[in-house]
Amino acid sequence: MGKKSAPTKAKEPIRMRFKNLTNGNQSIYLDYYSGGKRQYDFLKLYLIPERTAADKEANRQAMATANAVKAQRIVELQNAAHGFKLTNLKQKARLIDYLQAIAVEKKQEAGNEPRGQYQHFRALIKHIRQYSGEQTTFKQITKEYCSGFNEYLKTVENTIFKKGVSEIFTSGLLSENTRYGYIKNLNIALNRAVRDGILANNPLTLLPPQERPKRQLDNREYLTIDEVKQLVKTPCRKPIIKNAFLFSCFSGLRFGDIKALTWGKLQTDNDGKTVIRYTQKKTDKPEYLQLSDEALKFLPNRNGAKDNDIIYRLSNNGYTNETLKSWILAAGITKRITFHVGRHTNATLLLSLGVPIETVSKILGHSDIQTTQIYAKVIDKNKRAAVSKLDGLTD
């Protein structure tokens, strides 16, 4: 009887290779066959000599991005060759590589800025890594896996990293809204994997609705008009951040839209009023917004700035929120305030002043009026709480 041969390892359809450059770096590229021809895909990613911890981290991120692109290219090749037929190779693809590919897409959609959905998918990757490890494949993604990940999120503490501080602070377990966001993004990824022919179905949809975290719609923080007045009177160590936040309170613009706002986007309509014509970064929708006189008070002096000059030169959202915290506390306000609360404040102020909800929805650029109704519910809840304080006064 002949000797059994060892099982043949499946050949990778795409190989990652490295080219030594004259400056000592290595260029990362992909080597594969497509249509019977050998192809090279230079990723414009580089490994540098590791002299410091920062060099090592830069190389780790470069390799993570390269692996993500490689995973995406494998899916594309398989789909081109076999349509959407499932293969063992696809099932062996790593979930983290696939999520990395989505994160890279989100970053490109945001103009190569590491914000928004890119950060959300990076956070999801961190938790997948902690829950099941780097090597988790799509073959392991079952209903039981999804249920276990959902339970894992209930045990995770919310960590806070402070710039320049080595300690890590915790503020209790993840909120239900945060857990909802992680499950939502995992669901997006698994639905895409079905479309890419990696999974036959999305096992996350098999979880009973009562097991999945639900978005809490009635706990949005906002500032009252008296609190806004107090902030106007309180100095801030970064005046540009103070003005930008108050501008948000009176315009309803998001952080990303204010950060990208240029002088040329401010125009004068036929009635002599100042308006903004811009494209929402979140929705990519063109918008037309009339500014109130209160909002105009918090614009900096133009001082001959050109149309394409940025109005508010802001750092990243994290640094801005850290600055806001100290300013808010100095004003004697104990609410948990982030820059986005300016948008919430604008919505609740308008509704409190009797502006129709349909008008508020248009001002905020909501595509669905149900999103605006969240703010109306917040106001109704607070009205009920205020009225209930009268209960028992004559007992």
PALO-529475 format. One record per residue (C-alpha): x, y, z; residue number from 1; residue in one letter. Coordinates in pm, 1 decimal, m for minus. Example, Ala and Ser with C-alpha at 12.3 -4.5 7.8 and 13.67 -1.06 7.14 Angstrom:
<bafis>
<bafi <1230.0; m450.0; 780.0>; 1; "A">;
<bafi <1367.0; m106.0; 714.0>; 2; "S">;
</bafis>
This chain:
<bafis>
<bafi <0.0; 0.0; 0.0>; 1; "M">;
<bafi <145.4; 330.0; m105.0>; 2; "G">;
<bafi <235.4; 600.8; 142.0>; 3; "K">;
<bafi <m31.3; 866.3; 186.5>; 4; "K">;
<bafi <75.3; 1204.2; 65.3>; 5; "S">;
<bafi <32.9; 1504.3; 290.1>; 6; "A">;
<bafi <m264.8; 1725.2; 206.4>; 7; "P">;
<bafi <m174.7; 1999.5; m35.5>; 8; "T">;
<bafi <m197.6; 2346.8; 108.4>; 9; "K">;
<bafi <m418.5; 2576.9; m97.1>; 10; "A">;
<bafi <m210.1; 2819.5; m297.7>; 11; "K">;
<bafi <m274.7; 3182.2; m218.6>; 12; "E">;
<bafi <m419.7; 3363.0; m521.6>; 13; "P">;
<bafi <m245.7; 3683.0; m409.5>; 14; "I">;
<bafi <94.4; 3708.3; m247.1>; 15; "R">;
<bafi <230.8; 4003.2; m54.7>; 16; "M">;
<bafi <584.6; 4093.4; m151.5>; 17; "R">;
<bafi <840.2; 4354.3; m50.8>; 18; "F">;
<bafi <1084.3; 4557.3; m259.1>; 19; "K">;
<bafi <1398.1; 4704.1; m101.2>; 20; "N">;
<bafi <1439.4; 5074.0; m176.1>; 21; "L">;
<bafi <1760.4; 5277.1; m184.9>; 22; "T">;
<bafi <1655.3; 5480.3; 119.2>; 23; "N">;
<bafi <1640.0; 5166.8; 335.3>; 24; "G">;
<bafi <1261.9; 5136.2; 329.2>; 25; "N">;
<bafi <1062.6; 4848.8; 182.1>; 26; "Q">;
<bafi <775.9; 4900.7; m59.0>; 27; "S">;
<bafi <479.7; 4662.1; m12.1>; 28; "I">;
<bafi <311.2; 4524.7; m322.6>; 29; "Y">;
<bafi <74.8; 4243.6; m424.6>; 30; "L">;
<bafi <166.6; 3976.0; m679.4>; 31; "D">;
<bafi <m112.6; 3778.7; m850.9>; 32; "Y">;
<bafi <m250.0; 3643.9; m1177.4>; 33; "Y">;
<bafi <m560.3; 3788.9; m1337.6>; 34; "S">;
<bafi <m691.2; 3691.2; m1679.6>; 35; "G">;
<bafi <m387.3; 3467.8; m1730.1>; 36; "G">;
<bafi <m146.3; 3759.2; m1681.0>; 37; "K">;
<bafi <79.6; 3834.9; m1389.9>; 38; "R">;
<bafi <m17.3; 4156.5; m1215.6>; 39; "Q">;
<bafi <162.3; 4376.4; m963.8>; 40; "Y">;
<bafi <m30.7; 4611.1; m737.7>; 41; "D">;
<bafi <195.3; 4863.0; m563.4>; 42; "F">;
<bafi <6.4; 4982.7; m257.4>; 43; "L">;
<bafi <207.9; 5296.5; m179.6>; 44; "K">;
<bafi <267.8; 5150.7; 166.0>; 45; "L">;
<bafi <615.7; 5124.8; 313.5>; 46; "Y">;
<bafi <802.5; 4953.9; 595.8>; 47; "L">;
<bafi <1070.6; 5166.4; 759.4>; 48; "I">;
<bafi <1372.0; 5063.7; 968.5>; 49; "P">;
<bafi <1249.6; 5012.0; 1324.8>; 50; "E">;
<bafi <1462.7; 5242.4; 1537.0>; 51; "R">;
<bafi <1190.0; 5357.9; 1776.3>; 52; "T">;
<bafi <857.7; 5239.0; 1914.7>; 53; "A">;
<bafi <687.1; 5486.3; 1680.5>; 54; "A">;
<bafi <859.6; 5321.0; 1381.5>; 55; "D">;
<bafi <735.9; 4980.9; 1497.6>; 56; "K">;
<bafi <379.4; 5107.9; 1533.2>; 57; "E">;
<bafi <394.1; 5271.6; 1188.7>; 58; "A">;
<bafi <503.7; 4938.6; 1036.5>; 59; "N">;
<bafi <226.5; 4754.2; 1221.3>; 60; "R">;
<bafi <m33.7; 4990.6; 1078.5>; 61; "Q">;
<bafi <115.3; 4963.3; 728.2>; 62; "A">;
<bafi <97.8; 4582.7; 743.1>; 63; "M">;
<bafi <m257.6; 4591.4; 878.2>; 64; "A">;
<bafi <m364.6; 4812.8; 588.0>; 65; "T">;
<bafi <m178.2; 4593.2; 337.1>; 66; "A">;
<bafi <m346.9; 4278.9; 472.2>; 67; "N">;
<bafi <m683.0; 4453.2; 450.7>; 68; "A">;
<bafi <m626.8; 4548.0; 86.6>; 69; "V">;
<bafi <m502.8; 4195.9; 12.4>; 70; "K">;
<bafi <m818.8; 4043.7; 163.9>; 71; "A">;
<bafi <m1031.9; 4276.9; m44.5>; 72; "Q">;
<bafi <m841.9; 4190.0; m364.2>; 73; "R">;
<bafi <m886.1; 3815.2; m294.0>; 74; "I">;
<bafi <m1262.2; 3863.7; m266.2>; 75; "V">;
<bafi <m1263.9; 4061.5; m591.4>; 76; "E">;
<bafi <m1064.3; 3791.4; m774.1>; 77; "L">;
<bafi <m1287.4; 3514.4; m644.4>; 78; "Q">;
<bafi <m1603.2; 3700.1; m742.7>; 79; "N">;
<bafi <m1463.6; 3768.4; m1088.8>; 80; "A">;
<bafi <m1367.3; 3403.4; m1139.7>; 81; "A">;
<bafi <m1661.1; 3225.2; m976.2>; 82; "H">;
<bafi <m1939.5; 3476.2; m936.6>; 83; "G">;
<bafi <m2082.1; 3453.9; m587.1>; 84; "F">;
<bafi <m2022.3; 3083.7; m535.0>; 85; "K">;
<bafi <m1883.5; 3007.9; m186.8>; 86; "L">;
<bafi <m1534.3; 2860.4; m173.8>; 87; "T">;
<bafi <m1326.1; 2722.4; 109.8>; 88; "N">;
<bafi <m1072.2; 2995.4; 41.9>; 89; "L">;
<bafi <m1331.3; 3264.7; 108.8>; 90; "K">;
<bafi <m1442.6; 3095.1; 426.9>; 91; "Q">;
<bafi <m1080.7; 3100.6; 546.4>; 92; "K">;
<bafi <m1056.3; 3477.0; 500.6>; 93; "A">;
<bafi <m992.5; 3658.9; 826.9>; 94; "R">;
<bafi <m1271.9; 3874.1; 963.9>; 95; "L">;
<bafi <m1030.3; 4139.7; 1091.1>; 96; "I">;
<bafi <m870.3; 4176.8; 745.6>; 97; "D">;
<bafi <m1215.7; 4225.0; 595.7>; 98; "Y">;
<bafi <m1307.8; 4487.6; 856.9>; 99; "L">;
<bafi <m975.1; 4660.9; 792.4>; 100; "Q">;
<bafi <m1066.1; 4684.9; 423.6>; 101; "A">;
<bafi <m1398.3; 4849.4; 510.9>; 102; "I">;
<bafi <m1221.5; 5088.9; 748.5>; 103; "A">;
<bafi <m979.8; 5188.4; 470.9>; 104; "V">;
<bafi <m1276.8; 5260.7; 242.5>; 105; "E">;
<bafi <m1440.4; 5477.9; 509.8>; 106; "K">;
<bafi <m1117.7; 5670.7; 555.0>; 107; "K">;
<bafi <m1092.5; 5731.6; 180.6>; 108; "Q">;
<bafi <m1455.3; 5847.2; 173.5>; 109; "E">;
<bafi <m1366.3; 6098.2; 448.1>; 110; "A">;
<bafi <m1088.5; 6250.1; 240.0>; 111; "G">;
<bafi <m824.5; 6024.7; 400.4>; 112; "N">;
<bafi <m900.7; 6173.7; 741.5>; 113; "E">;
<bafi <m911.3; 5920.5; 1031.2>; 114; "P">;
<bafi <m1257.0; 6011.6; 1157.2>; 115; "R">;
<bafi <m1620.5; 5910.3; 1159.7>; 116; "G">;
<bafi <m1698.2; 5559.8; 1037.0>; 117; "Q">;
<bafi <m1328.8; 5481.4; 1000.3>; 118; "Y">;
<bafi <m1282.3; 5524.4; 1375.6>; 119; "Q">;
<bafi <m1597.8; 5323.8; 1447.1>; 120; "H">;
<bafi <m1475.1; 5025.8; 1243.3>; 121; "F">;
<bafi <m1128.7; 5050.6; 1401.2>; 122; "R">;
<bafi <m1293.7; 5029.4; 1743.6>; 123; "A">;
<bafi <m1496.5; 4727.4; 1628.8>; 124; "L">;
<bafi <m1174.3; 4560.1; 1511.6>; 125; "I">;
<bafi <m1021.4; 4614.5; 1855.8>; 126; "K">;
<bafi <m1312.2; 4436.6; 2023.3>; 127; "H">;
<bafi <m1320.1; 4149.8; 1771.1>; 128; "I">;
<bafi <m948.2; 4103.5; 1838.7>; 129; "R">;
<bafi <m1007.5; 4098.6; 2216.1>; 130; "Q">;
<bafi <m1307.2; 3865.2; 2187.7>; 131; "Y">;
<bafi <m1184.5; 3598.6; 1946.5>; 132; "S">;
<bafi <m833.0; 3686.4; 1834.8>; 133; "G">;
<bafi <m654.4; 3804.0; 1522.3>; 134; "E">;
<bafi <m701.3; 3479.0; 1329.1>; 135; "Q">;
<bafi <m1082.5; 3461.7; 1341.0>; 136; "T">;
<bafi <m1211.1; 3341.9; 1002.6>; 137; "T">;
<bafi <m1552.4; 3375.3; 842.6>; 138; "F">;
<bafi <m1600.4; 3001.4; 891.4>; 139; "K">;
<bafi <m1621.8; 3072.2; 1266.0>; 140; "Q">;
<bafi <m1889.6; 3339.5; 1227.1>; 141; "I">;
<bafi <m2204.1; 3158.5; 1336.2>; 142; "T">;
<bafi <m2514.2; 3250.4; 1532.5>; 143; "K">;
<bafi <m2334.8; 3131.3; 1846.5>; 144; "E">;
<bafi <m2032.9; 3351.1; 1767.1>; 145; "Y">;
<bafi <m2253.5; 3658.8; 1721.6>; 146; "C">;
<bafi <m2444.7; 3584.0; 2041.7>; 147; "S">;
<bafi <m2117.8; 3544.3; 2231.5>; 148; "G">;
<bafi <m1980.4; 3872.4; 2094.5>; 149; "F">;
<bafi <m2299.4; 4048.3; 2196.1>; 150; "N">;
<bafi <m2263.0; 3911.3; 2551.9>; 151; "E">;
<bafi <m1893.8; 4006.1; 2556.2>; 152; "Y">;
<bafi <m1981.9; 4370.9; 2483.7>; 153; "L">;
<bafi <m2198.3; 4377.5; 2797.9>; 154; "K">;
<bafi <m1887.2; 4310.7; 3008.8>; 155; "T">;
<bafi <m1654.9; 4569.3; 2848.8>; 156; "V">;
<bafi <m1557.2; 4877.3; 3046.0>; 157; "E">;
<bafi <m1561.5; 5213.1; 2873.4>; 158; "N">;
<bafi <m1198.4; 5332.7; 2871.0>; 159; "T">;
<bafi <m1085.2; 5693.2; 2847.8>; 160; "I">;
<bafi <m739.0; 5785.5; 2720.8>; 161; "F">;
<bafi <m610.8; 6130.0; 2813.2>; 162; "K">;
<bafi <m350.1; 6296.2; 2595.7>; 163; "K">;
<bafi <m13.8; 6310.9; 2769.1>; 164; "G">;
<bafi <m130.6; 6087.5; 3053.8>; 165; "V">;
<bafi <m12.2; 5726.9; 3076.2>; 166; "S">;
<bafi <m302.8; 5615.1; 3296.4>; 167; "E">;
<bafi <m620.5; 5467.7; 3149.0>; 168; "I">;
<bafi <m944.8; 5579.6; 3310.8>; 169; "F">;
<bafi <m1272.0; 5386.7; 3307.1>; 170; "T">;
<bafi <m1625.2; 5521.1; 3332.1>; 171; "S">;
<bafi <m1833.2; 5208.9; 3382.5>; 172; "G">;
<bafi <m1954.4; 4958.0; 3125.6>; 173; "L">;
<bafi <m2025.2; 5043.3; 2763.6>; 174; "L">;
<bafi <m2358.4; 5217.8; 2718.4>; 175; "S">;
<bafi <m2633.9; 5040.5; 2528.3>; 176; "E">;
<bafi <m2601.3; 5296.3; 2249.1>; 177; "N">;
<bafi <m2229.9; 5217.9; 2215.3>; 178; "T">;
<bafi <m2300.2; 4844.4; 2204.6>; 179; "R">;
<bafi <m2574.8; 4912.4; 1950.2>; 180; "Y">;
<bafi <m2318.9; 5090.2; 1730.6>; 181; "G">;
<bafi <m2074.6; 4796.4; 1739.4>; 182; "Y">;
<bafi <m2344.9; 4542.7; 1653.1>; 183; "I">;
<bafi <m2477.8; 4770.7; 1378.5>; 184; "K">;
<bafi <m2135.0; 4795.3; 1212.3>; 185; "N">;
<bafi <m2073.0; 4422.4; 1245.2>; 186; "L">;
<bafi <m2410.8; 4370.4; 1077.6>; 187; "N">;
<bafi <m2305.9; 4603.2; 793.0>; 188; "I">;
<bafi <m1984.9; 4404.1; 744.2>; 189; "A">;
<bafi <m2157.6; 4064.5; 750.3>; 190; "L">;
<bafi <m2423.4; 4181.2; 503.4>; 191; "N">;
<bafi <m2144.5; 4290.8; 270.6>; 192; "R">;
<bafi <m1973.8; 3952.7; 316.8>; 193; "A">;
<bafi <m2296.6; 3787.9; 197.2>; 194; "V">;
<bafi <m2298.6; 4010.9; m111.4>; 195; "R">;
<bafi <m1930.9; 3928.5; m171.8>; 196; "D">;
<bafi <m2007.8; 3558.3; m158.8>; 197; "G">;
<bafi <m1805.7; 3492.3; 157.6>; 198; "I">;
<bafi <m2107.6; 3396.6; 370.4>; 199; "L">;
<bafi <m2425.3; 3219.9; 262.9>; 200; "A">;
<bafi <m2623.8; 3430.0; 510.2>; 201; "N">;
<bafi <m2576.7; 3680.3; 789.9>; 202; "N">;
<bafi <m2589.2; 3486.2; 1119.9>; 203; "P">;
<bafi <m2633.8; 3806.1; 1319.6>; 204; "L">;
<bafi <m2989.5; 3833.1; 1185.9>; 205; "T">;
<bafi <m3070.0; 3501.8; 1357.4>; 206; "L">;
<bafi <m3035.6; 3656.6; 1703.4>; 207; "L">;
<bafi <m3374.6; 3724.5; 1866.6>; 208; "P">;
<bafi <m3452.2; 4099.8; 1868.3>; 209; "P">;
<bafi <m3471.3; 4104.6; 2248.5>; 210; "Q">;
<bafi <m3108.6; 3986.6; 2271.5>; 211; "E">;
<bafi <m2966.9; 4266.9; 2058.5>; 212; "R">;
<bafi <m2888.8; 4612.3; 2205.4>; 213; "P">;
<bafi <m3141.1; 4880.9; 2118.2>; 214; "K">;
<bafi <m3066.7; 5238.4; 2034.2>; 215; "R">;
<bafi <m3176.3; 5466.8; 2315.0>; 216; "Q">;
<bafi <m3334.9; 5769.2; 2152.5>; 217; "L">;
<bafi <m3442.6; 5979.6; 2448.4>; 218; "D">;
<bafi <m3120.7; 6047.3; 2639.6>; 219; "N">;
<bafi <m2958.1; 6311.4; 2422.4>; 220; "R">;
<bafi <m2784.3; 6584.2; 2615.7>; 221; "E">;
<bafi <m2840.4; 6950.1; 2533.6>; 222; "Y">;
<bafi <m2789.1; 7294.0; 2685.6>; 223; "L">;
<bafi <m3062.7; 7531.4; 2799.7>; 224; "T">;
<bafi <m3061.0; 7892.2; 2684.6>; 225; "I">;
<bafi <m2944.8; 8001.3; 3032.8>; 226; "D">;
<bafi <m2652.0; 7756.6; 3011.0>; 227; "E">;
<bafi <m2560.6; 7888.2; 2666.0>; 228; "V">;
<bafi <m2564.8; 8244.1; 2804.7>; 229; "K">;
<bafi <m2336.7; 8131.7; 3085.9>; 230; "Q">;
<bafi <m2092.1; 7984.9; 2833.8>; 231; "L">;
<bafi <m2089.2; 8309.6; 2638.3>; 232; "V">;
<bafi <m1974.3; 8490.1; 2954.6>; 233; "K">;
<bafi <m1713.6; 8224.6; 3050.4>; 234; "T">;
<bafi <m1358.3; 8257.2; 2904.5>; 235; "P">;
<bafi <m1210.5; 7955.3; 2724.6>; 236; "C">;
<bafi <m836.3; 7888.2; 2685.8>; 237; "R">;
<bafi <m898.1; 7827.8; 2314.0>; 238; "K">;
<bafi <m1130.1; 8109.2; 2193.6>; 239; "P">;
<bafi <m1157.5; 7953.4; 1845.7>; 240; "I">;
<bafi <m1312.1; 7637.8; 1999.3>; 241; "I">;
<bafi <m1551.3; 7847.3; 2211.5>; 242; "K">;
<bafi <m1670.4; 8042.4; 1905.7>; 243; "N">;
<bafi <m1700.5; 7729.2; 1691.6>; 244; "A">;
<bafi <m1910.4; 7550.2; 1955.6>; 245; "F">;
<bafi <m2142.2; 7848.5; 2009.0>; 246; "L">;
<bafi <m2171.2; 7880.8; 1630.2>; 247; "F">;
<bafi <m2286.5; 7517.0; 1628.0>; 248; "S">;
<bafi <m2543.1; 7591.1; 1901.2>; 249; "C">;
<bafi <m2698.4; 7862.9; 1685.7>; 250; "F">;
<bafi <m2653.8; 7702.2; 1341.9>; 251; "S">;
<bafi <m2692.1; 7327.2; 1407.7>; 252; "G">;
<bafi <m2383.5; 7239.7; 1200.7>; 253; "L">;
<bafi <m2182.4; 6926.9; 1288.0>; 254; "R">;
<bafi <m1815.2; 6939.3; 1388.2>; 255; "F">;
<bafi <m1695.9; 6808.2; 1050.3>; 256; "G">;
<bafi <m1898.5; 7065.7; 858.1>; 257; "D">;
<bafi <m1778.3; 7354.1; 1075.8>; 258; "I">;
<bafi <m1416.1; 7237.4; 1052.1>; 259; "K">;
<bafi <m1444.8; 7232.5; 670.2>; 260; "A">;
<bafi <m1631.4; 7564.3; 646.7>; 261; "L">;
<bafi <m1462.5; 7823.0; 424.7>; 262; "T">;
<bafi <m1541.4; 8191.8; 383.4>; 263; "W">;
<bafi <m1657.8; 8137.0; 27.4>; 264; "G">;
<bafi <m1945.7; 7919.5; 148.6>; 265; "K">;
<bafi <m2095.4; 8224.1; 326.4>; 266; "L">;
<bafi <m2316.8; 8409.7; 80.7>; 267; "Q">;
<bafi <m2580.6; 8682.4; 90.7>; 268; "T">;
<bafi <m2933.5; 8606.5; m30.0>; 269; "D">;
<bafi <m3180.3; 8848.7; m196.6>; 270; "N">;
<bafi <m3300.2; 8968.7; 142.9>; 271; "D">;
<bafi <m2949.6; 9058.2; 255.8>; 272; "G">;
<bafi <m2930.4; 8762.4; 496.3>; 273; "K">;
<bafi <m2620.3; 8545.9; 532.5>; 274; "T">;
<bafi <m2660.9; 8188.0; 414.5>; 275; "V">;
<bafi <m2431.5; 7887.1; 382.3>; 276; "I">;
<bafi <m2421.5; 7663.6; 77.6>; 277; "R">;
<bafi <m2233.0; 7347.1; 165.8>; 278; "Y">;
<bafi <m2229.3; 6967.7; 133.4>; 279; "T">;
<bafi <m2289.6; 6771.3; 452.8>; 280; "Q">;
<bafi <m1987.5; 6551.1; 523.0>; 281; "K">;
<bafi <m2202.1; 6282.8; 686.3>; 282; "K">;
<bafi <m2468.7; 6251.9; 415.3>; 283; "T">;
<bafi <m2284.8; 6402.0; 115.0>; 284; "D">;
<bafi <m2600.9; 6605.7; 49.1>; 285; "K">;
<bafi <m2589.9; 6969.0; m71.8>; 286; "P">;
<bafi <m2753.4; 7199.6; 184.1>; 287; "E">;
<bafi <m2868.8; 7561.2; 206.6>; 288; "Y">;
<bafi <m2871.2; 7709.9; 557.2>; 289; "L">;
<bafi <m2974.7; 8059.6; 662.2>; 290; "Q">;
<bafi <m2776.9; 8188.6; 960.3>; 291; "L">;
<bafi <m2932.4; 8374.9; 1249.4>; 292; "S">;
<bafi <m2784.8; 8698.6; 1379.4>; 293; "D">;
<bafi <m2684.7; 8507.1; 1694.8>; 294; "E">;
<bafi <m2479.7; 8260.1; 1489.5>; 295; "A">;
<bafi <m2305.2; 8545.6; 1306.0>; 296; "L">;
<bafi <m2184.7; 8689.3; 1640.2>; 297; "K">;
<bafi <m1947.9; 8393.3; 1678.2>; 298; "F">;
<bafi <m1777.7; 8416.5; 1338.8>; 299; "L">;
<bafi <m1416.6; 8535.3; 1368.6>; 300; "P">;
<bafi <m1307.3; 8850.6; 1187.8>; 301; "N">;
<bafi <m1236.0; 8774.5; 823.6>; 302; "R">;
<bafi <m936.9; 9013.6; 805.5>; 303; "N">;
<bafi <m895.8; 8980.7; 429.3>; 304; "G">;
<bafi <m915.8; 8598.6; 425.7>; 305; "A">;
<bafi <m973.1; 8443.7; 80.7>; 306; "K">;
<bafi <m1283.7; 8248.7; m16.6>; 307; "D">;
<bafi <m1109.0; 7912.0; 16.7>; 308; "N">;
<bafi <m959.1; 7992.8; 358.8>; 309; "D">;
<bafi <m1089.3; 7788.4; 653.8>; 310; "I">;
<bafi <m1298.5; 7989.2; 901.5>; 311; "I">;
<bafi <m1240.8; 7779.5; 1213.7>; 312; "Y">;
<bafi <m896.2; 7619.2; 1229.3>; 313; "R">;
<bafi <m980.4; 7329.8; 1460.4>; 314; "L">;
<bafi <m774.1; 7031.0; 1567.5>; 315; "S">;
<bafi <m924.5; 6680.4; 1580.7>; 316; "N">;
<bafi <m1256.2; 6612.1; 1751.2>; 317; "N">;
<bafi <m1093.5; 6440.9; 2051.4>; 318; "G">;
<bafi <m871.8; 6738.2; 2139.4>; 319; "Y">;
<bafi <m1161.6; 6978.1; 2083.2>; 320; "T">;
<bafi <m1385.3; 6782.3; 2322.0>; 321; "N">;
<bafi <m1113.1; 6776.0; 2589.3>; 322; "E">;
<bafi <m1090.3; 7156.4; 2569.0>; 323; "T">;
<bafi <m1468.8; 7184.0; 2584.7>; 324; "L">;
<bafi <m1478.9; 6983.2; 2908.4>; 325; "K">;
<bafi <m1262.1; 7226.9; 3103.8>; 326; "S">;
<bafi <m1453.8; 7526.7; 2964.9>; 327; "W">;
<bafi <m1792.1; 7369.8; 3048.3>; 328; "I">;
<bafi <m1679.4; 7296.6; 3404.9>; 329; "L">;
<bafi <m1547.6; 7651.8; 3443.9>; 330; "A">;
<bafi <m1897.8; 7772.5; 3354.2>; 331; "A">;
<bafi <m2041.3; 7562.9; 3639.1>; 332; "G">;
<bafi <m2218.5; 7317.7; 3405.9>; 333; "I">;
<bafi <m2195.4; 6951.4; 3509.6>; 334; "T">;
<bafi <m2354.3; 6794.7; 3202.0>; 335; "K">;
<bafi <m2144.2; 6564.9; 2981.8>; 336; "R">;
<bafi <m2085.4; 6789.9; 2681.1>; 337; "I">;
<bafi <m1919.9; 6706.4; 2350.0>; 338; "T">;
<bafi <m1907.5; 6924.9; 2039.6>; 339; "F">;
<bafi <m2206.5; 6740.7; 1892.7>; 340; "H">;
<bafi <m2420.0; 6866.7; 2181.8>; 341; "V">;
<bafi <m2413.2; 7203.4; 2002.7>; 342; "G">;
<bafi <m2627.2; 7048.0; 1728.7>; 343; "R">;
<bafi <m2860.9; 6894.2; 1987.8>; 344; "H">;
<bafi <m2887.6; 7232.9; 2157.0>; 345; "T">;
<bafi <m2983.3; 7403.8; 1832.1>; 346; "N">;
<bafi <m3261.2; 7150.9; 1769.6>; 347; "A">;
<bafi <m3409.0; 7170.0; 2120.2>; 348; "T">;
<bafi <m3388.2; 7551.5; 2133.3>; 349; "L">;
<bafi <m3577.7; 7584.7; 1804.2>; 350; "L">;
<bafi <m3845.1; 7334.6; 1908.4>; 351; "L">;
<bafi <m3880.3; 7499.7; 2251.9>; 352; "S">;
<bafi <m3938.5; 7834.4; 2079.2>; 353; "L">;
<bafi <m4224.7; 7684.0; 1879.5>; 354; "G">;
<bafi <m4055.5; 7633.9; 1543.0>; 355; "V">;
<bafi <m4246.8; 7358.4; 1355.5>; 356; "P">;
<bafi <m4071.0; 7023.2; 1360.2>; 357; "I">;
<bafi <m4076.8; 7006.8; 978.2>; 358; "E">;
<bafi <m3881.5; 7334.7; 963.1>; 359; "T">;
<bafi <m3630.8; 7218.2; 1225.2>; 360; "V">;
<bafi <m3582.3; 6896.9; 1029.1>; 361; "S">;
<bafi <m3496.4; 7096.8; 715.9>; 362; "K">;
<bafi <m3259.6; 7329.1; 906.0>; 363; "I">;
<bafi <m3068.3; 7030.8; 1045.0>; 364; "L">;
<bafi <m3061.7; 6858.4; 705.7>; 365; "G">;
<bafi <m3230.9; 6542.1; 835.5>; 366; "H">;
<bafi <m3334.2; 6301.6; 560.3>; 367; "S">;
<bafi <m3596.6; 6147.0; 791.0>; 368; "D">;
<bafi <m3821.2; 6354.0; 1019.5>; 369; "I">;
<bafi <m3816.1; 6066.6; 1271.1>; 370; "Q">;
<bafi <m3459.9; 6171.0; 1356.3>; 371; "T">;
<bafi <m3587.1; 6519.6; 1446.2>; 372; "T">;
<bafi <m3868.7; 6371.3; 1654.9>; 373; "Q">;
<bafi <m3603.6; 6238.9; 1894.1>; 374; "I">;
<bafi <m3546.4; 6597.8; 2010.0>; 375; "Y">;
<bafi <m3920.0; 6660.4; 2043.3>; 376; "A">;
<bafi <m3943.7; 6356.9; 2271.9>; 377; "K">;
<bafi <m3658.7; 6492.4; 2486.2>; 378; "V">;
<bafi <m3846.2; 6821.4; 2533.7>; 379; "I">;
<bafi <m4175.4; 6644.1; 2610.9>; 380; "D">;
<bafi <m4001.2; 6425.1; 2867.3>; 381; "K">;
<bafi <m3851.4; 6728.2; 3041.3>; 382; "N">;
<bafi <m4186.5; 6910.8; 3037.5>; 383; "K">;
<bafi <m4348.8; 6610.7; 3207.5>; 384; "R">;
<bafi <m4069.8; 6601.7; 3465.4>; 385; "A">;
<bafi <m4114.5; 6975.3; 3534.2>; 386; "A">;
<bafi <m4491.9; 6947.5; 3573.7>; 387; "V">;
<bafi <m4459.5; 6645.2; 3803.0>; 388; "S">;
<bafi <m4269.1; 6864.0; 4051.9>; 389; "K">;
<bafi <m4604.4; 7026.8; 4131.1>; 390; "L">;
<bafi <m4744.7; 6693.8; 4248.3>; 391; "D">;
<bafi <m4816.0; 6682.5; 4623.1>; 392; "G">;
<bafi <m4767.6; 7056.0; 4686.8>; 393; "L">;
<bafi <m5113.8; 7087.0; 4845.7>; 394; "T">;
<bafi <m5116.4; 6756.3; 5034.5>; 395; "D">;
</bafis>
